Amino acid sequence: MSDLLEIIEPQYFSGFKCIASDCPDSCCIGWDVVIDEETYNKYKSCDIDILKESFRNNIVRNENNIGISNYIPYAFVKLNNNACSFLTGERLCFIQKNLSESFLSQTCSTYPRVINVVDSVLERYLCVSCPEAARLVLLNKDPIRLINAGYSEKNINNYRVNTLHTRGNDKYLFFKESRQFCIDLMQNRMFTVWQRLLVMGEFCLALDLINHEDRMADIECVIADFNKPFINDLLKKFDSYDSDHTSQLQAVKILLDYSLNDRFISDRYREYVNKFEQGLYLTGDYLFQNSVVEYKNAYFKYYSPLMIEHDYVFENYIVNHMLKEIFPHVSHSNGLTANYSIYDKYILLVLQVAMTKSLLIGISGYYNEKFSIEHVVNVIQVFTKNISHNQIYLHQALEFIKAAKMDNIEGVMTLIKNTCL
Ligand code: SF4
């Protein structure tokens, strides 16, 4: 058994099946299509007439890739109006249709699955940037549970993170305990989702402290400190702060406006931002303070009633994010991302949750009584595809939050607290 890796995955994972031409979005549109070296060589040596010229014309070698790297793409497919050149008029993959799935690149054959190898265990998750995956992950009323799914060959190359490769630092030794604490906390339905997130912020600060002091072996003590009385005291402190809808809307509006500058932003994302603005009268001469009133109304009248009934959606969104991003762990620069502390990663998560929630509040003001759980799932999917995969935007958003001095618990509260939820 030593040549094999144990596989764990959430209970929803095996239910995924790509819906191809029925997909309301497509992973072949709006992203760079990355080709790994092995697939590149396969395409270059292909001698099937209908494909070889297409491969020659549409695959370009990435000059920034020198040597072996899991992070810098080896080659790309040329895009045609932001879509993969191999996407047919019927929205099917030309390569898969004419050859087989085994000819797809690692990225194309893996997405929307995310594979990490954590402490010699292969973990598989789904990313909610795919509409079908979003439905499976978000709409499950039961808490996400990890199950054993058999064993895999050790020799795999489509993983995103392999903690074995970074085992220069001992910190992974204590990762299991801290992750389990965060997952248990985020699935504790005694508290609202926003209370759970706020407590997690305090926990991440404590983790960063012992990490800086090289005391990660004290993790058990930190976890023991976060007992029931301590959490209740924290909640009392959080309850004493009033929510600040004006600053919340101001910050999110700036972040959303800035997100629209990216060349890969899709029409579906623009449409939702537009509905958010229309729902709150954020366009034209309407006074911002009046939009804040609309924002509060939409929250209490349309958003909150629906989300109280479906609060597992944000819980699943956050837990799925934490699992696939191996949260809470310090992330080292990989050539594409910066070095982030555990608390930075927490703020990045809060940012995405806060932006999605505010976007939904505005959109609930647009749809009024027609605001539904399908809108919630669609908005989270479109937001994840356009924003959560954009490392450059996320980094700039984090810098903005730091510059606005909102990277503290009060700032987090401003971003995510709307009284009861
Ligand atoms: S986004 Fe998901 S469902 Fe849509 S084409 Fe891609 S894998 Fe299939």
Boltz pocket constraint, residues with backbone or C-beta under 6 A from the ligand:
constraints:
  - pocket:
      binder: B
      contacts: [[A, 17], [A, 18], [A, 19], [A, 20], [A, 23], [A, 24], [A, 25], [A, 26], [A, 27], [A, 28], [A, 111], [A, 112], [A, 129], [A, 130], [A, 131], [A, 132], [A, 133]]
      max_distance: 6.0
